[in-house]
Amino acid sequence: MAYSKASMKAVDKYVKNNYDSILIRVPKGRKTTIEACANATGEKVNAMLNRLLREEAGLTEEEWKKAPDATDGGT
């Protein structure tokens, strides 16, 4: 399916306004291991990492998706 420039621009704008990006570095060869772990649970790598981080933070899915208040220290 071909996407128009306007459609791609709209998606880019939405992502920019609604998400932060984090670059992680892992030892050479571990990317394949991480992808295999995600595939084993039927998830994409990003979804798996978000789930693991959310669980570690002790947040519900709704809490995780909601932007934290400036007064709560980011949790």
Secondary structure, 3 states (H helix, E strand, C coil): CCCCHHHHHHHHHHHHHHCCCCCCCCCCCHHHHHHHHHHHCCCCHHHHHHHHHHHHHCCCHHHHHCCCCHHHCCC
